[in-house]
Amino acid sequence: MIEKRNFDEIFNSLEHRNKIPKISEFKRKDCLFLYEKLADNKIEEDHVFLSYEKAKRYNDEYHEDFSEFKESHWIFAETGRGDFWIIDLDDMESPPTVLFYDHDLEDFSPENMLNMSINILEWFELADLISQLHNPDFYDKDFRLKEHWKQKAIEEIEKIKKGLSIKSPFQLF
């Protein structure tokens, strides 16, 4: 079964940390609870939420090494392919909008960021839905998603945000 779960259900199923870390650089109060509560979490291969410590290391390193990487951009998750999920700390939306960076572009400039048109909490919902597609029964003998499950996945992804099923940076279907 593929079914959109709400953020609270997903959040409660993730690995939580034992101790709240000392958080010095992350000022987004609307997302701070994620770093206070969550450890590293591999929701699925291309949706790996980073703990505060790991995210801070990544952000310090990439801001130092890439001058085009905006100071207000914050890497909060990675893929298994070397790509990143990013939020803009200056984004006035609450919670902030998610951007996707494909490492093959080799340039962290804002024009190379794909605006996913979802917020960070909806990102968790998308990641959870995609993880549900990892059921071998959903695929034919050629490892293609069966039409029924493809339509169900699109329907559920569209519940997160209209148009999201065609916006994914990955070939989902």
Secondary structure as GFF3:
##gff-version 3
##sequence-region A 1 173
A	DSSP	alpha_helix	7	13	.	.	.	ID=ss1
A	DSSP	alpha_helix	29	37	.	.	.	ID=ss2
A	DSSP	beta_strand	41	44	.	.	.	ID=ss3
A	DSSP	beta_strand	47	49	.	.	.	ID=ss4
A	DSSP	alpha_helix	52	65	.	.	.	ID=ss5
A	DSSP	beta_strand	73	78	.	.	.	ID=ss6
A	DSSP	beta_strand	84	88	.	.	.	ID=ss7
A	DSSP	beta_strand	97	101	.	.	.	ID=ss8
A	DSSP	three_ten_helix	103	105	.	.	.	ID=ss9
A	DSSP	three_ten_helix	110	112	.	.	.	ID=ss10
A	DSSP	beta_strand	113	119	.	.	.	ID=ss11
A	DSSP	alpha_helix	120	132	.	.	.	ID=ss12
A	DSSP	three_ten_helix	136	138	.	.	.	ID=ss13
A	DSSP	alpha_helix	147	160	.	.	.	ID=ss14
A	DSSP	three_ten_helix	164	166	.	.	.	ID=ss15
###
